[in-house]
């Protein structure tokens, strides 16, 4: 792992983590200047910042095999206010963890 200069934050060194494939992209010169400055400030390579950005973009656009949340909750058929969502979820969790408690509603 590469260590960031003057901090205890550690960044993944992708070279040993996975096989790499070379690619070429066009980038805005202003973005490249920001990346250059950030790399110097953080003590890592510009390529590492670009790899991190590519990884974040890939994860943000990934289609997962399973939904993040698989639970559904009964509701009134309208968009709930924040406190109503909190109370509905809390009640469902209470029912799930203590099946004998019944419904508070």
C-alpha positions, 0 to 999 in steps of 0.5 A, a space after each residue: 500500500 502507498 502511504 499518503 504523505 504526512 497522514 495516516 491515511 493509506 490508499 490501495 496500491 492497485 499494481 499488486 491488488 489486481 491485474 491492470 489493463 492499459 487504456 487511453 482517455 481524453 481529459 479536460 486540461 483543468 481536471 488534469 491540473 487539479 489531479 496533478 496538484 492533488 497528487 503532489 499534495 497527497 504524495 501519490 501518483 496522478 495515475 493512482 488518483 485516476 485509478 481511484 476515480 475510475 474505480 468509483 465510477 465503475 462502482 457507482 454504475 455497477 448493476 448488482 445481482 441482488 438489491 441493496 435492501 430486500 425488505 419491504 414495509 407496509 404503508 399507506 400508499 403515499 410518500 411518507 414523511 421522514 418521521 413516518 419512515 423512521 417509525 415504520 422501519 423501527 416498528 418492523 425491526 421491533 417485530 422482527 427481533 421480538 415476534 411476540 410484541 405485536 404491532 404498536 400502531 
